[in-house]
């Protein structure tokens, strides 16, 4: 029988790692601190972010960029304050009737309702109006995959950041520094798909550019959580948090966490660079679309052993974009109902509509639409179709919430809207 004790990591090995990290001549570490130093000390960086991310300051900036969005935010605040959105008890009653009153829901295993991707602020307002009218739930977690500079200029970045604070939901932004920005010379569209074999990629100095971009949006807008797609930028995120900068990130599906050992390595990295209080910047990671429930259950044991169960969420695609990412039909809702009874801190991600609905759409949801510039969307007159695709995803979110409720399971919707 193999001796399991041989797997123990020697303290001398850990010393070598520390020696590298603490060596003042270490170029890889010096380059990291050079970028961070542009923005100040960790304390100064956090202070800038806290100030920039205040709702009042976001709205103040927005008034100069897109005043009409301020009116929409004021409407959203008003609807929140008058409790126009359905509360959780009433929502459950609408599905279960009197049975809901005595049913004990599993709040410790609550599933976060997640939608991707919220590309434009007006979509959120359309979603909120529909939710009020139809007594639906707003998601508790939003993902955005849109050019950062573009949305910085037109006000959508400011408006969406402010809206998240108003409705009590979390938001993940996707930075522009990644292989699809031209830095990965092997990528040129579907014809060069083999360039993806190493991930989207952030080659050479682009990892440091990513760090620079993250700190820019963190200090100027309070963007504290972004998508992470590359082992190098994941390590930079760990280092940034370790020295005291209060950022978070989630790891993309493109990283390919598709088995318990890949996920174990991800969690080992997080634990290795955790702060003395045990906290880590890794707020969650997307599983590959190919995983099964057993993989999540086994990895949940690792996560719990590292005391990260309530920090690192498992983000799992329930439905996917109809085109350009997976074979259809793709629907993991029934599997979610089973694993959610056993595994805590799962996020149910909805990146497409129901297959039956998608089939009828003239323009079906397409993952490649995420990378389309707004001017091209407008030129092709696609905005109404893309908004409909988004509302179809919202519809899928609510079908999942209904299924969870019928199974006696809890969900996390926008906390400030759904009491």
ZIVEN-V868338 format. One record per residue. N is the residue number from 0. RES is the residue in one letter. BURIAL is 1 if it has 9 or more other C-alpha atoms within 8 Angstrom, else 0. Layout:
{{N:RES:BURIAL} {N:RES:BURIAL}}
This chain:
{{0:X:0} {1:X:0} {2:X:0} {3:X:0} {4:X:0} {5:X:0} {6:X:0} {7:X:0} {8:X:0} {9:X:0} {10:X:0} {11:X:0} {12:X:0} {13:X:1} {14:X:0} {15:X:0} {16:X:0} {17:X:0} {18:X:0} {19:X:0} {20:X:0} {21:X:0} {22:X:0} {23:X:0} {24:X:0} {25:X:1} {26:X:0} {27:X:0} {28:X:0} {29:X:1} {30:X:1} {31:X:1} {32:X:0} {33:X:0} {34:X:1} {35:X:1} {36:X:0} {37:X:0} {38:X:1} {39:X:1} {40:X:0} {41:X:1} {42:X:1} {43:X:1} {44:X:1} {45:X:1} {46:X:0} {47:X:1} {48:X:1} {49:X:1} {50:X:1} {51:X:1} {52:X:1} {53:X:1} {54:X:0} {55:X:0} {56:X:1} {57:X:1} {58:X:1} {59:X:0} {60:X:1} {61:X:1} {62:X:1} {63:X:0} {64:X:1} {65:X:1} {66:X:1} {67:X:0} {68:X:1} {69:X:1} {70:X:0} {71:X:1} {72:X:1} {73:X:0} {74:X:0} {75:X:1} {76:X:1} {77:X:0} {78:X:1} {79:X:1} {80:X:0} {81:X:0} {82:X:0} {83:X:0} {84:X:1} {85:X:1} {86:X:1} {87:X:0} {88:X:0} {89:X:0} {90:X:1} {91:X:1} {92:X:1} {93:X:0} {94:X:1} {95:X:1} {96:X:0} {97:X:0} {98:X:0} {99:X:1} {100:X:0} {101:X:0} {102:X:0} {103:X:0} {104:X:0} {105:X:1} {106:X:0} {107:X:0} {108:X:1} {109:X:1} {110:X:1} {111:X:1} {112:X:1} {113:X:1} {114:X:1} {115:X:1} {116:X:1} {117:X:1} {118:X:1} {119:X:0} {120:X:1} {121:X:0} {122:X:1} {123:X:1} {124:X:1} {125:X:0} {126:X:1} {127:X:1} {128:X:0} {129:X:1} {130:X:1} {131:X:1} {132:X:0} {133:X:0} {134:X:1} {135:X:1} {136:X:1} {137:X:1} {138:X:1} {139:X:1} {140:X:1} {141:X:1} {142:X:1} {143:X:1} {144:X:1} {145:X:1} {146:X:1} {147:X:1} {148:X:0} {149:X:1} {150:X:1} {151:X:1} {152:X:0} {153:X:1} {154:X:1} {155:X:1} {156:X:1} {157:X:1} {158:X:1} {159:X:1} {160:X:1} {161:X:1} {162:X:1} {163:X:1} {164:X:1} {165:X:1} {166:X:1} {167:X:1} {168:X:1} {169:X:0} {170:X:1} {171:X:1} {172:X:1} {173:X:1} {174:X:1} {175:X:1} {176:X:1} {177:X:1} {178:X:1} {179:X:1} {180:X:0} {181:X:0} {182:X:1} {183:X:1} {184:X:0} {185:X:0} {186:X:1} {187:X:0} {188:X:0} {189:X:0} {190:X:0} {191:X:1} {192:X:1} {193:X:0} {194:X:1} {195:X:1} {196:X:0} {197:X:0} {198:X:1} {199:X:1} {200:X:1} {201:X:1} {202:X:1} {203:X:0} {204:X:0} {205:X:1} {206:X:1} {207:X:1} {208:X:1} {209:X:1} {210:X:1} {211:X:1} {212:X:1} {213:X:1} {214:X:1} {215:X:0} {216:X:1} {217:X:1} {218:X:1} {219:X:1} {220:X:1} {221:X:1} {222:X:1} {223:X:1} {224:X:1} {225:X:1} {226:X:1} {227:X:1} {228:X:1} {229:X:1} {230:X:0} {231:X:0} {232:X:1} {233:X:1} {234:X:1} {235:X:1} {236:X:1} {237:X:1} {238:X:1} {239:X:1} {240:X:1} {241:X:1} {242:X:0} {243:X:0} {244:X:1} {245:X:0} {246:X:1} {247:X:1} {248:X:1} {249:X:1} {250:X:1} {251:X:1} {252:X:1} {253:X:0} {254:X:1} {255:X:1} {256:X:1} {257:X:1} {258:X:0} {259:X:1} {260:X:0} {261:X:1} {262:X:1} {263:X:1} {264:X:0} {265:X:0} {266:X:1} {267:X:0} {268:X:1} {269:X:1} {270:X:1} {271:X:0} {272:X:1} {273:X:1} {274:X:1} {275:X:0} {276:X:0} {277:X:0} {278:X:0} {279:X:1} {280:X:1} {281:X:1} {282:X:1} {283:X:1} {284:X:1} {285:X:1} {286:X:1} {287:X:1} {288:X:0} {289:X:0} {290:X:1} {291:X:0} {292:X:0} {293:X:0} {294:X:1} {295:X:1} {296:X:1} {297:X:1} {298:X:1} {299:X:1} {300:X:0} {301:X:1} {302:X:1} {303:X:1} {304:X:0} {305:X:1} {306:X:0} {307:X:1} {308:X:1} {309:X:0} {310:X:1} {311:X:1} {312:X:1} {313:X:1} {314:X:1} {315:X:1} {316:X:1} {317:X:1} {318:X:1} {319:X:1} {320:X:1} {321:X:1} {322:X:1} {323:X:0} {324:X:0} {325:X:1} {326:X:0} {327:X:0} {328:X:0} {329:X:1} {330:X:0} {331:X:1} {332:X:1} {333:X:0} {334:X:0} {335:X:1} {336:X:1} {337:X:0} {338:X:1} {339:X:1} {340:X:0} {341:X:0} {342:X:1} {343:X:1} {344:X:1} {345:X:1} {346:X:1} {347:X:1} {348:X:1} {349:X:1} {350:X:1} {351:X:1} {352:X:1} {353:X:1} {354:X:1} {355:X:0} {356:X:1} {357:X:1} {358:X:0} {359:X:0} {360:X:0} {361:X:0} {362:X:0} {363:X:1} {364:X:1} {365:X:1} {366:X:1} {367:X:0} {368:X:0} {369:X:1} {370:X:0} {371:X:0} {372:X:0} {373:X:0} {374:X:0} {375:X:0} {376:X:1} {377:X:1} {378:X:0} {379:X:0} {380:X:0} {381:X:1} {382:X:0} {383:X:0} {384:X:0} {385:X:1} {386:X:1} {387:X:0} {388:X:1} {389:X:1} {390:X:1} {391:X:1} {392:X:1} {393:X:1} {394:X:1} {395:X:1} {396:X:1} {397:X:1} {398:X:0} {399:X:1} {400:X:1} {401:X:1} {402:X:1} {403:X:1} {404:X:1} {405:X:1} {406:X:0} {407:X:1} {408:X:1} {409:X:1} {410:X:1} {411:X:1} {412:X:1} {413:X:1} {414:X:1} {415:X:1} {416:X:1} {417:X:1} {418:X:0}}
